[in-house]
């Protein structure tokens, strides 16, 4: 009887400690973003003292031709990288699904690519391109970003494919479906949300990239993160805070879209899962059903 209050007290103590740790972690993560938002609306150029609310820094940011040009270039690059890295990674994951003997090798290569520091890949590509006679441009940045981020897509899509019962593909093949129709009507409906969310994630990573863009970009290919970095090395102004707030908002919106899409299960995928369970149950019943008695002569 004496253990009940002690256990309850221990539970409250553990809950208080874990809650405090969570609050501290959230404060460390989001307090700088909150300060950025407040500073971007501060009328005073010295962000340490609040003097009044204003939106002039956002107007200055939108009137800055260099910022708008760099933002458009970053957005176009992010879209291209999202499409290319998403397609390459998804195809690689589908090939691994169709040929399991390559699964360990492909996943090991993708994991090794993720574990390789971005700086190492950027320096390596920065040496290879001049030796091959390729000038630094937006396309070299696109190639570097795609090589950098396609491994993430392989891992995400492969994880989603791991939840698809192979019995569905085998049953469709037994009913006469070609491999292409199996992929189109069974595999793709299940994995499409993961493909889209992975593409959005790598697009957001590409938009925020600094190292690869700085090493592989040409003199007229400055991206928005490089413009922000250049402004930060000089005397920071609330205009920089306004630009940072807009970038954070765009990134947060992209991540939210990726999470929402990643949780979507289409009606076809749900029907496929139900069909898989029904087929498993039917096969189990057939396996345990007693043999039919022989007719009496």
Secondary structure, 3 states (H helix, E strand, C coil): CHHHHHHHHHHHHHHHHHHHHHHHHHHHHHHHHHHHHHHHCECCCCCCCCCCECCHHHHHHHHCHHHHHHHHHHHHHHHHHHHHHHHHHHHHHHHHHHCHHHHHHHHHHHHHHHHCCHHHHHHHHHHHHHHCCCCCCHHHHHHHHHHHHHHHHHHHHHHHHCCCCHHHHHHHHHCCCCHHHHHHHHHHHHHHHHHHHHHHHHHHHHHHCCHHHHHHCCCCCCCHHHHHHHHHHCCCCHHHHHHHHHHHHHHHHHHHHHHHHHHCCCHHHHHHHHHHHHHHHHHHHHHHCCCCCCCCC
